Amino acid sequence: MNTAVLMKPARFVRPLASAGMFAGRLCLAALFLAGALQKAFAPEVVEHLLAAQGYAPALIWPALILSAFGAACLIMGLWLAPIALVLALYSIATSVFHFIPDDPVQMSIFLKNWAIAGGLVMLSAHEVLSAPE
């Protein structure tokens, strides 16, 4: 049996894959957009969290800008490889705030941040691998 024929996707698979990639980017963007909106409309929550960890509360503003800009880039498909990597690093860095082993809810958020980072790394790798040489 010719396995090359089995490996070649049907004609309709490419548009579905493209739609899936866009839907995935929208889902990731929604997380970062929601984070930006939360920081914009209730900054005191994040400022308190930052201060409690010994960080300057003013760090909320660069985080808001990164979240909003990253969400916009994911939605529009701009600079996906580098933006996805930066957002992955941001997700890993912010997971530190949720590493509270005695609190199962916070540990769930911690793990979800790492899962989001994994999806963003996959997006970045996909963009690099699918770019023309």
C-alpha positions as CSV (number, residue, x, y, z in Angstrom):
1,M,0.0,0.0,0.0
2,N,1.2,3.5,-0.9
3,T,1.4,5.4,2.4
4,A,2.1,8.7,0.7
5,V,-1.5,8.7,-0.6
6,L,-2.7,8.2,3.0
7,M,-0.6,11.0,4.3
8,K,-1.8,13.5,1.7
9,P,-4.8,15.5,3.2
10,A,-8.0,15.7,1.3
11,R,-8.7,19.0,-0.5
12,F,-11.1,20.2,2.2
13,V,-8.7,19.6,5.1
14,R,-6.5,22.7,4.4
15,P,-9.3,25.2,4.8
16,L,-10.5,23.5,7.9
17,A,-7.0,23.5,9.3
18,S,-6.6,27.2,8.6
19,A,-10.0,27.9,10.3
20,G,-8.8,25.8,13.2
21,M,-5.6,27.8,13.5
22,F,-7.6,31.1,13.4
23,A,-10.1,29.8,16.0
24,G,-7.2,28.8,18.3
25,R,-5.6,32.2,17.9
26,L,-8.9,33.8,18.8
27,C,-9.2,31.6,21.9
28,L,-5.7,32.5,23.1
29,A,-6.3,36.2,22.3
30,A,-9.5,36.2,24.4
31,L,-7.5,35.2,27.4
32,F,-5.0,38.1,27.0
33,L,-7.7,40.6,26.0
34,A,-9.7,39.7,29.2
35,G,-6.5,40.1,31.2
36,A,-5.9,43.5,29.7
37,L,-9.5,44.6,30.4
38,Q,-9.3,43.4,34.0
39,K,-6.1,45.4,34.5
40,A,-7.6,48.5,32.9
41,F,-10.9,48.4,34.8
42,A,-9.8,46.9,38.1
43,P,-6.1,47.8,38.4
44,E,-6.2,47.7,42.2
45,V,-6.6,43.9,42.2
46,V,-3.4,43.3,40.2
47,E,-1.5,46.1,41.9
48,H,-2.3,44.5,45.3
49,L,-1.1,41.1,44.0
50,L,2.2,42.7,42.7
51,A,2.8,44.6,45.9
52,A,2.1,41.5,48.0
53,Q,4.9,39.7,46.0
54,G,7.3,42.6,46.5
55,Y,7.0,44.0,43.0
56,A,6.2,47.6,42.0
57,P,2.4,48.0,41.4
58,A,3.2,50.1,38.4
59,L,4.2,46.9,36.6
60,I,0.6,46.5,35.8
61,W,0.8,49.0,33.0
62,P,3.4,47.3,30.9
63,A,1.6,44.0,31.6
64,L,-1.6,45.6,30.3
65,I,0.1,46.9,27.2
66,L,1.7,43.5,26.5
67,S,-1.6,41.7,27.0
68,A,-3.6,44.0,24.7
69,F,-0.9,44.2,22.0
70,G,-0.4,40.5,22.1
71,A,-4.1,39.8,21.8
72,A,-4.4,42.2,18.8
73,C,-1.4,40.5,17.1
74,L,-3.0,37.1,17.6
75,I,-6.3,38.2,16.2
76,M,-4.8,39.9,13.2
77,G,-2.1,37.3,12.6
78,L,0.8,39.7,12.9
79,W,4.3,38.7,14.0
80,L,2.9,35.4,15.3
81,A,6.1,33.5,15.9
82,P,7.8,36.2,18.1
83,I,4.6,37.4,19.7
84,A,3.6,33.9,20.7
85,L,7.0,33.3,22.3
86,V,6.8,36.5,24.2
87,L,3.3,35.7,25.4
88,A,4.5,32.2,26.4
89,L,7.3,33.6,28.5
90,Y,4.8,36.1,30.0
91,S,2.5,33.2,30.9
92,I,5.3,31.2,32.5
93,A,6.5,34.3,34.4
94,T,3.0,35.2,35.8
95,S,2.4,31.6,36.8
96,V,4.7,32.3,39.8
97,F,1.9,34.3,41.4
98,H,-0.3,31.2,41.4
99,F,2.2,28.7,42.7
100,I,0.5,28.1,46.0
101,P,0.7,24.3,46.6
102,D,-1.8,24.4,49.5
103,D,-4.5,26.1,47.3
104,P,-5.8,23.7,44.6
105,V,-7.5,26.5,42.7
106,Q,-4.3,28.5,42.4
107,M,-2.4,25.4,41.4
108,S,-5.0,24.8,38.7
109,I,-4.4,28.3,37.4
110,F,-0.6,27.7,37.6
111,L,-0.9,24.6,35.5
112,K,-3.3,26.3,33.0
113,N,-0.7,29.1,32.5
114,W,1.9,26.5,31.6
115,A,-0.6,24.8,29.2
116,I,-1.3,28.2,27.6
117,A,2.4,28.7,27.2
118,G,2.7,25.3,25.6
119,G,0.0,26.2,23.0
120,L,1.8,29.5,22.3
121,V,5.1,27.7,21.8
122,M,3.4,25.3,19.4
123,L,1.9,28.3,17.5
124,S,5.3,29.9,17.2
125,A,6.9,26.7,16.0
126,H,4.1,26.2,13.4
127,E,4.6,29.7,12.1
128,V,8.4,29.1,11.7
129,L,7.9,25.7,10.1
130,S,5.3,26.9,7.7
131,A,7.2,30.0,6.6
132,P,8.6,29.9,3.1
133,E,12.4,29.3,3.0
